[in-house]
Amino acid sequence: MPAPAGSKRNSHGPSRKARLESLLRREIASTLQALTDDPRLRVVTITRVEMSGDLHEAKAYWTALGTRPERRQAEAALAAVRGRIQSAYAKSVTTRLLPILSFAYDENEQKRTGMDELIRKARSTDPDQGTVPTPPAPEPKPEPLHPE
């Protein structure tokens, strides 16, 4: 049904944006996998892609295993192959303009890893060294309605 006259209807609804983000994440990840001739890219994982509201910009968030210097090397490698990746996903994207790609390190992943490490350290101080899961507390027995 057409939108009423004078109303502003966003033709780039959230479902289209979400589908495009998912498509780009898959395309970028598979292209990076194909670029294994650069060892700096072997440790990179694309965690998510976020599109601008007008679908003209795509920001790919990534993480990498290794040390901080290795992460900086991976960042440089991503910058070097950005054009090749954009060319690779151009065949799959059906928008009027090709989204311009940028990369950003995923700080959320770093925070999750840090939280996991804190939990591991806390569990290691348990008497069982964190190897045995804590059993659920027993359910309380209901009290009788009429005490005898």
PyMOL commands that place a pseudoatom at each C-alpha (Angstrom):
pseudoatom trace, name=CA, resn=MET, resi=1, chain=A, elem=C, hetatm=0, pos=[0.000, 0.000, 0.000]
pseudoatom trace, name=CA, resn=PRO, resi=2, chain=A, elem=C, hetatm=0, pos=[1.482, 3.398, -0.910]
pseudoatom trace, name=CA, resn=ALA, resi=3, chain=A, elem=C, hetatm=0, pos=[2.352, 5.836, 1.864]
pseudoatom trace, name=CA, resn=PRO, resi=4, chain=A, elem=C, hetatm=0, pos=[-0.155, 8.628, 2.458]
pseudoatom trace, name=CA, resn=ALA, resi=5, chain=A, elem=C, hetatm=0, pos=[0.589, 11.880, 0.653]
pseudoatom trace, name=CA, resn=GLY, resi=6, chain=A, elem=C, hetatm=0, pos=[2.900, 14.136, 2.616]
pseudoatom trace, name=CA, resn=SER, resi=7, chain=A, elem=C, hetatm=0, pos=[4.198, 11.390, 4.892]
pseudoatom trace, name=CA, resn=LYS, resi=8, chain=A, elem=C, hetatm=0, pos=[7.883, 10.579, 5.064]
pseudoatom trace, name=CA, resn=ARG, resi=9, chain=A, elem=C, hetatm=0, pos=[8.412, 6.876, 4.561]
pseudoatom trace, name=CA, resn=ASN, resi=10, chain=A, elem=C, hetatm=0, pos=[11.864, 5.409, 4.947]
pseudoatom trace, name=CA, resn=SER, resi=11, chain=A, elem=C, hetatm=0, pos=[12.409, 3.021, 2.051]
pseudoatom trace, name=CA, resn=HIS, resi=12, chain=A, elem=C, hetatm=0, pos=[15.524, 1.722, 3.775]
pseudoatom trace, name=CA, resn=GLY, resi=13, chain=A, elem=C, hetatm=0, pos=[13.652, -0.064, 6.574]
pseudoatom trace, name=CA, resn=PRO, resi=14, chain=A, elem=C, hetatm=0, pos=[15.465, -1.893, 9.341]
pseudoatom trace, name=CA, resn=SER, resi=15, chain=A, elem=C, hetatm=0, pos=[15.003, -5.257, 7.679]
pseudoatom trace, name=CA, resn=ARG, resi=16, chain=A, elem=C, hetatm=0, pos=[16.805, -4.137, 4.537]
pseudoatom trace, name=CA, resn=LYS, resi=17, chain=A, elem=C, hetatm=0, pos=[19.583, -2.552, 6.583]
pseudoatom trace, name=CA, resn=ALA, resi=18, chain=A, elem=C, hetatm=0, pos=[19.952, -5.687, 8.722]
pseudoatom trace, name=CA, resn=ARG, resi=19, chain=A, elem=C, hetatm=0, pos=[20.057, -7.922, 5.636]
pseudoatom trace, name=CA, resn=LEU, resi=20, chain=A, elem=C, hetatm=0, pos=[22.722, -5.723, 4.051]
pseudoatom trace, name=CA, resn=GLU, resi=21, chain=A, elem=C, hetatm=0, pos=[24.805, -5.701, 7.239]
pseudoatom trace, name=CA, resn=SER, resi=22, chain=A, elem=C, hetatm=0, pos=[24.631, -9.489, 7.406]
pseudoatom trace, name=CA, resn=LEU, resi=23, chain=A, elem=C, hetatm=0, pos=[25.524, -9.858, 3.725]
pseudoatom trace, name=CA, resn=LEU, resi=24, chain=A, elem=C, hetatm=0, pos=[28.501, -7.524, 4.044]
pseudoatom trace, name=CA, resn=ARG, resi=25, chain=A, elem=C, hetatm=0, pos=[29.783, -9.289, 7.160]
pseudoatom trace, name=CA, resn=ARG, resi=26, chain=A, elem=C, hetatm=0, pos=[29.756, -12.610, 5.303]
pseudoatom trace, name=CA, resn=GLU, resi=27, chain=A, elem=C, hetatm=0, pos=[31.317, -11.135, 2.151]
pseudoatom trace, name=CA, resn=ILE, resi=28, chain=A, elem=C, hetatm=0, pos=[34.061, -9.306, 4.048]
pseudoatom trace, name=CA, resn=ALA, resi=29, chain=A, elem=C, hetatm=0, pos=[34.875, -12.364, 6.167]
pseudoatom trace, name=CA, resn=SER, resi=30, chain=A, elem=C, hetatm=0, pos=[35.057, -14.693, 3.164]
pseudoatom trace, name=CA, resn=THR, resi=31, chain=A, elem=C, hetatm=0, pos=[37.202, -12.219, 1.238]
pseudoatom trace, name=CA, resn=LEU, resi=32, chain=A, elem=C, hetatm=0, pos=[39.597, -11.944, 4.171]
pseudoatom trace, name=CA, resn=GLN, resi=33, chain=A, elem=C, hetatm=0, pos=[39.762, -15.722, 4.331]
pseudoatom trace, name=CA, resn=ALA, resi=34, chain=A, elem=C, hetatm=0, pos=[40.702, -15.789, 0.654]
pseudoatom trace, name=CA, resn=LEU, resi=35, chain=A, elem=C, hetatm=0, pos=[43.491, -13.270, 1.304]
pseudoatom trace, name=CA, resn=THR, resi=36, chain=A, elem=C, hetatm=0, pos=[45.502, -15.701, 3.411]
pseudoatom trace, name=CA, resn=ASP, resi=37, chain=A, elem=C, hetatm=0, pos=[48.666, -14.788, 1.531]
pseudoatom trace, name=CA, resn=ASP, resi=38, chain=A, elem=C, hetatm=0, pos=[49.039, -11.999, 4.114]
pseudoatom trace, name=CA, resn=PRO, resi=39, chain=A, elem=C, hetatm=0, pos=[49.789, -13.587, 7.500]
pseudoatom trace, name=CA, resn=ARG, resi=40, chain=A, elem=C, hetatm=0, pos=[48.664, -10.418, 9.303]
pseudoatom trace, name=CA, resn=LEU, resi=41, chain=A, elem=C, hetatm=0, pos=[45.082, -11.111, 8.175]
pseudoatom trace, name=CA, resn=ARG, resi=42, chain=A, elem=C, hetatm=0, pos=[44.970, -14.727, 9.362]
pseudoatom trace, name=CA, resn=VAL, resi=43, chain=A, elem=C, hetatm=0, pos=[44.243, -13.629, 12.923]
pseudoatom trace, name=CA, resn=VAL, resi=44, chain=A, elem=C, hetatm=0, pos=[41.420, -11.199, 12.022]
pseudoatom trace, name=CA, resn=THR, resi=45, chain=A, elem=C, hetatm=0, pos=[37.758, -11.982, 12.717]
pseudoatom trace, name=CA, resn=ILE, resi=46, chain=A, elem=C, hetatm=0, pos=[34.924, -9.747, 11.547]
pseudoatom trace, name=CA, resn=THR, resi=47, chain=A, elem=C, hetatm=0, pos=[32.484, -9.537, 14.458]
pseudoatom trace, name=CA, resn=ARG, resi=48, chain=A, elem=C, hetatm=0, pos=[29.804, -7.297, 12.945]
pseudoatom trace, name=CA, resn=VAL, resi=49, chain=A, elem=C, hetatm=0, pos=[29.060, -4.675, 10.304]
pseudoatom trace, name=CA, resn=GLU, resi=50, chain=A, elem=C, hetatm=0, pos=[27.063, -1.522, 10.940]
pseudoatom trace, name=CA, resn=MET, resi=51, chain=A, elem=C, hetatm=0, pos=[25.583, 0.533, 8.109]
pseudoatom trace, name=CA, resn=SER, resi=52, chain=A, elem=C, hetatm=0, pos=[24.823, 4.237, 8.143]
pseudoatom trace, name=CA, resn=GLY, resi=53, chain=A, elem=C, hetatm=0, pos=[21.163, 5.198, 7.891]
pseudoatom trace, name=CA, resn=ASP, resi=54, chain=A, elem=C, hetatm=0, pos=[21.491, 6.087, 4.195]
pseudoatom trace, name=CA, resn=LEU, resi=55, chain=A, elem=C, hetatm=0, pos=[23.330, 2.780, 3.501]
pseudoatom trace, name=CA, resn=HIS, resi=56, chain=A, elem=C, hetatm=0, pos=[26.293, 4.639, 1.972]
pseudoatom trace, name=CA, resn=GLU, resi=57, chain=A, elem=C, hetatm=0, pos=[28.823, 3.709, 4.659]
pseudoatom trace, name=CA, resn=ALA, resi=58, chain=A, elem=C, hetatm=0, pos=[29.685, 0.337, 6.162]
pseudoatom trace, name=CA, resn=LYS, resi=59, chain=A, elem=C, hetatm=0, pos=[31.809, 0.005, 9.279]
pseudoatom trace, name=CA, resn=ALA, resi=60, chain=A, elem=C, hetatm=0, pos=[33.223, -3.477, 9.810]
pseudoatom trace, name=CA, resn=TYR, resi=61, chain=A, elem=C, hetatm=0, pos=[34.182, -4.262, 13.400]
pseudoatom trace, name=CA, resn=TRP, resi=62, chain=A, elem=C, hetatm=0, pos=[37.002, -6.748, 13.886]
pseudoatom trace, name=CA, resn=THR, resi=63, chain=A, elem=C, hetatm=0, pos=[39.097, -8.488, 16.501]
pseudoatom trace, name=CA, resn=ALA, resi=64, chain=A, elem=C, hetatm=0, pos=[42.447, -10.191, 16.281]
pseudoatom trace, name=CA, resn=LEU, resi=65, chain=A, elem=C, hetatm=0, pos=[44.298, -12.752, 18.323]
pseudoatom trace, name=CA, resn=GLY, resi=66, chain=A, elem=C, hetatm=0, pos=[47.721, -11.782, 19.510]
pseudoatom trace, name=CA, resn=THR, resi=67, chain=A, elem=C, hetatm=0, pos=[49.580, -8.906, 21.072]
pseudoatom trace, name=CA, resn=ARG, resi=68, chain=A, elem=C, hetatm=0, pos=[48.986, -5.182, 20.666]
pseudoatom trace, name=CA, resn=PRO, resi=69, chain=A, elem=C, hetatm=0, pos=[51.752, -4.863, 18.011]
pseudoatom trace, name=CA, resn=GLU, resi=70, chain=A, elem=C, hetatm=0, pos=[50.194, -7.768, 16.077]
pseudoatom trace, name=CA, resn=ARG, resi=71, chain=A, elem=C, hetatm=0, pos=[46.843, -6.002, 16.290]
pseudoatom trace, name=CA, resn=ARG, resi=72, chain=A, elem=C, hetatm=0, pos=[48.398, -2.832, 14.834]
pseudoatom trace, name=CA, resn=GLN, resi=73, chain=A, elem=C, hetatm=0, pos=[49.879, -4.915, 12.009]
pseudoatom trace, name=CA, resn=ALA, resi=74, chain=A, elem=C, hetatm=0, pos=[46.460, -6.451, 11.332]
pseudoatom trace, name=CA, resn=GLU, resi=75, chain=A, elem=C, hetatm=0, pos=[44.953, -2.954, 11.264]
pseudoatom trace, name=CA, resn=ALA, resi=76, chain=A, elem=C, hetatm=0, pos=[47.517, -1.852, 8.674]
pseudoatom trace, name=CA, resn=ALA, resi=77, chain=A, elem=C, hetatm=0, pos=[46.826, -4.959, 6.595]
pseudoatom trace, name=CA, resn=LEU, resi=78, chain=A, elem=C, hetatm=0, pos=[43.070, -4.263, 6.668]
pseudoatom trace, name=CA, resn=ALA, resi=79, chain=A, elem=C, hetatm=0, pos=[43.669, -0.706, 5.482]
pseudoatom trace, name=CA, resn=ALA, resi=80, chain=A, elem=C, hetatm=0, pos=[45.822, -2.044, 2.653]
pseudoatom trace, name=CA, resn=VAL, resi=81, chain=A, elem=C, hetatm=0, pos=[43.161, -4.468, 1.368]
pseudoatom trace, name=CA, resn=ARG, resi=82, chain=A, elem=C, hetatm=0, pos=[40.101, -2.259, 1.892]
pseudoatom trace, name=CA, resn=GLY, resi=83, chain=A, elem=C, hetatm=0, pos=[39.742, -1.531, -1.836]
pseudoatom trace, name=CA, resn=ARG, resi=84, chain=A, elem=C, hetatm=0, pos=[40.041, -5.210, -2.766]
pseudoatom trace, name=CA, resn=ILE, resi=85, chain=A, elem=C, hetatm=0, pos=[37.348, -6.102, -0.247]
pseudoatom trace, name=CA, resn=GLN, resi=86, chain=A, elem=C, hetatm=0, pos=[35.019, -3.375, -1.532]
pseudoatom trace, name=CA, resn=SER, resi=87, chain=A, elem=C, hetatm=0, pos=[35.508, -4.671, -5.073]
pseudoatom trace, name=CA, resn=ALA, resi=88, chain=A, elem=C, hetatm=0, pos=[34.734, -8.201, -3.904]
pseudoatom trace, name=CA, resn=TYR, resi=89, chain=A, elem=C, hetatm=0, pos=[31.425, -7.294, -2.283]
pseudoatom trace, name=CA, resn=ALA, resi=90, chain=A, elem=C, hetatm=0, pos=[30.406, -4.936, -5.116]
pseudoatom trace, name=CA, resn=LYS, resi=91, chain=A, elem=C, hetatm=0, pos=[29.083, -7.940, -7.054]
pseudoatom trace, name=CA, resn=SER, resi=92, chain=A, elem=C, hetatm=0, pos=[26.726, -8.925, -4.218]
pseudoatom trace, name=CA, resn=VAL, resi=93, chain=A, elem=C, hetatm=0, pos=[25.401, -5.534, -3.144]
pseudoatom trace, name=CA, resn=THR, resi=94, chain=A, elem=C, hetatm=0, pos=[22.368, -4.243, -5.020]
pseudoatom trace, name=CA, resn=THR, resi=95, chain=A, elem=C, hetatm=0, pos=[22.196, -0.710, -3.628]
pseudoatom trace, name=CA, resn=ARG, resi=96, chain=A, elem=C, hetatm=0, pos=[22.334, 2.291, -5.922]
pseudoatom trace, name=CA, resn=LEU, resi=97, chain=A, elem=C, hetatm=0, pos=[25.674, 3.369, -4.440]
pseudoatom trace, name=CA, resn=LEU, resi=98, chain=A, elem=C, hetatm=0, pos=[28.346, 0.981, -3.197]
pseudoatom trace, name=CA, resn=PRO, resi=99, chain=A, elem=C, hetatm=0, pos=[28.776, 1.339, 0.593]
pseudoatom trace, name=CA, resn=ILE, resi=100, chain=A, elem=C, hetatm=0, pos=[32.154, 2.794, 1.496]
pseudoatom trace, name=CA, resn=LEU, resi=101, chain=A, elem=C, hetatm=0, pos=[34.004, 0.455, 3.836]
pseudoatom trace, name=CA, resn=SER, resi=102, chain=A, elem=C, hetatm=0, pos=[35.859, 1.402, 6.984]
pseudoatom trace, name=CA, resn=PHE, resi=103, chain=A, elem=C, hetatm=0, pos=[37.261, -0.783, 9.738]
pseudoatom trace, name=CA, resn=ALA, resi=104, chain=A, elem=C, hetatm=0, pos=[37.104, -0.337, 13.525]
pseudoatom trace, name=CA, resn=TYR, resi=105, chain=A, elem=C, hetatm=0, pos=[38.555, -2.520, 16.238]
pseudoatom trace, name=CA, resn=ASP, resi=106, chain=A, elem=C, hetatm=0, pos=[35.746, -4.099, 18.275]
pseudoatom trace, name=CA, resn=GLU, resi=107, chain=A, elem=C, hetatm=0, pos=[36.335, -2.855, 21.828]
pseudoatom trace, name=CA, resn=ASN, resi=108, chain=A, elem=C, hetatm=0, pos=[33.268, -4.794, 23.017]
pseudoatom trace, name=CA, resn=GLU, resi=109, chain=A, elem=C, hetatm=0, pos=[35.032, -8.048, 22.224]
pseudoatom trace, name=CA, resn=GLN, resi=110, chain=A, elem=C, hetatm=0, pos=[38.026, -6.902, 24.284]
pseudoatom trace, name=CA, resn=LYS, resi=111, chain=A, elem=C, hetatm=0, pos=[35.703, -6.111, 27.207]
pseudoatom trace, name=CA, resn=ARG, resi=112, chain=A, elem=C, hetatm=0, pos=[34.041, -9.549, 26.941]
pseudoatom trace, name=CA, resn=THR, resi=113, chain=A, elem=C, hetatm=0, pos=[37.431, -11.246, 26.959]
pseudoatom trace, name=CA, resn=GLY, resi=114, chain=A, elem=C, hetatm=0, pos=[38.442, -9.221, 30.019]
pseudoatom trace, name=CA, resn=MET, resi=115, chain=A, elem=C, hetatm=0, pos=[35.229, -10.176, 31.817]
pseudoatom trace, name=CA, resn=ASP, resi=116, chain=A, elem=C, hetatm=0, pos=[35.802, -13.867, 31.028]
pseudoatom trace, name=CA, resn=GLU, resi=117, chain=A, elem=C, hetatm=0, pos=[39.304, -13.580, 32.483]
pseudoatom trace, name=CA, resn=LEU, resi=118, chain=A, elem=C, hetatm=0, pos=[37.963, -11.970, 35.677]
pseudoatom trace, name=CA, resn=ILE, resi=119, chain=A, elem=C, hetatm=0, pos=[35.428, -14.763, 36.075]
pseudoatom trace, name=CA, resn=ARG, resi=120, chain=A, elem=C, hetatm=0, pos=[38.158, -17.377, 35.537]
pseudoatom trace, name=CA, resn=LYS, resi=121, chain=A, elem=C, hetatm=0, pos=[40.356, -15.733, 38.191]
pseudoatom trace, name=CA, resn=ALA, resi=122, chain=A, elem=C, hetatm=0, pos=[37.477, -15.540, 40.666]
pseudoatom trace, name=CA, resn=ARG, resi=123, chain=A, elem=C, hetatm=0, pos=[36.560, -19.185, 40.066]
pseudoatom trace, name=CA, resn=SER, resi=124, chain=A, elem=C, hetatm=0, pos=[40.200, -20.257, 40.538]
pseudoatom trace, name=CA, resn=THR, resi=125, chain=A, elem=C, hetatm=0, pos=[39.985, -19.133, 44.191]
pseudoatom trace, name=CA, resn=ASP, resi=126, chain=A, elem=C, hetatm=0, pos=[37.076, -21.509, 44.831]
pseudoatom trace, name=CA, resn=PRO, resi=127, chain=A, elem=C, hetatm=0, pos=[37.912, -24.650, 46.823]
pseudoatom trace, name=CA, resn=ASP, resi=128, chain=A, elem=C, hetatm=0, pos=[37.447, -26.765, 43.684]
pseudoatom trace, name=CA, resn=GLN, resi=129, chain=A, elem=C, hetatm=0, pos=[39.561, -24.327, 41.613]
pseudoatom trace, name=CA, resn=GLY, resi=130, chain=A, elem=C, hetatm=0, pos=[36.517, -23.586, 39.466]
pseudoatom trace, name=CA, resn=THR, resi=131, chain=A, elem=C, hetatm=0, pos=[36.362, -27.045, 37.923]
pseudoatom trace, name=CA, resn=VAL, resi=132, chain=A, elem=C, hetatm=0, pos=[33.047, -28.151, 39.426]
pseudoatom trace, name=CA, resn=PRO, resi=133, chain=A, elem=C, hetatm=0, pos=[29.910, -26.157, 38.643]
pseudoatom trace, name=CA, resn=THR, resi=134, chain=A, elem=C, hetatm=0, pos=[28.000, -24.881, 41.642]
pseudoatom trace, name=CA, resn=PRO, resi=135, chain=A, elem=C, hetatm=0, pos=[24.999, -27.164, 42.274]
pseudoatom trace, name=CA, resn=PRO, resi=136, chain=A, elem=C, hetatm=0, pos=[21.603, -25.494, 42.450]
pseudoatom trace, name=CA, resn=ALA, resi=137, chain=A, elem=C, hetatm=0, pos=[20.296, -24.739, 45.919]
pseudoatom trace, name=CA, resn=PRO, resi=138, chain=A, elem=C, hetatm=0, pos=[17.792, -27.316, 47.202]
pseudoatom trace, name=CA, resn=GLU, resi=139, chain=A, elem=C, hetatm=0, pos=[14.198, -26.232, 46.990]
pseudoatom trace, name=CA, resn=PRO, resi=140, chain=A, elem=C, hetatm=0, pos=[12.669, -25.445, 50.379]
pseudoatom trace, name=CA, resn=LYS, resi=141, chain=A, elem=C, hetatm=0, pos=[10.118, -27.918, 51.664]
pseudoatom trace, name=CA, resn=PRO, resi=142, chain=A, elem=C, hetatm=0, pos=[6.627, -26.503, 51.942]
pseudoatom trace, name=CA, resn=GLU, resi=143, chain=A, elem=C, hetatm=0, pos=[5.380, -26.086, 55.470]
pseudoatom trace, name=CA, resn=PRO, resi=144, chain=A, elem=C, hetatm=0, pos=[2.204, -27.991, 56.365]
pseudoatom trace, name=CA, resn=LEU, resi=145, chain=A, elem=C, hetatm=0, pos=[-0.992, -25.959, 56.424]
pseudoatom trace, name=CA, resn=HIS, resi=146, chain=A, elem=C, hetatm=0, pos=[-2.143, -27.458, 59.732]
pseudoatom trace, name=CA, resn=PRO, resi=147, chain=A, elem=C, hetatm=0, pos=[0.653, -28.134, 62.188]
pseudoatom trace, name=CA, resn=GLU, resi=148, chain=A, elem=C, hetatm=0, pos=[0.022, -31.260, 64.240]
for i in range(1, 148): cmd.bond("trace and resi %d" % i, "trace and resi %d" % (i + 1))
show_as sticks, trace
zoom trace
